[in-house]
Amino acid sequence: MYQDRPRPITPDALPEMITRYLTAHRAHDTATAVTAFTGDAVVIDDGNTYTSTAAIEEWLGRSATEFTYTIHLTDAWQADATHYNATQHLEGNFPGGAIDLRYQFTVRDGLIDRLVIEP
């Protein structure tokens, strides 16, 4: 499976669409963040699945207003040409106050096709 041998990369070596999403997400810029996804993309976060850019846009908008938090990209990995992982450290007023989340990206045709977010 593709996750068997990920190799560390510098965060600036992540593909443009992932960097665009991460930067926009950090800035709570939902309109820009959603442009990084394919039309039929899937996001899985906190046990919920969001399919399509409309559902992803709604999820991003809700997550940007539900809590106040800061995000810091701490690590990046590449498994192969279409699979990347990024670890982000979040601190804020959500339960627990701090967490490291792994963002697992699958890219297709220059856009994010699948994103799984988990601790």
Secondary structure, 3 states (H helix, E strand, C coil): CHHHCCEECCHHHCCHHHHHHHHHHHCCCHHHHHCCEEEEEEEEECCEEEECHHHHHHHHHHHHHHCCEEEEEEEEEEEECCEEEEEEEEEECCCCCEEEEEEEEEEECCEEEEEEEEC
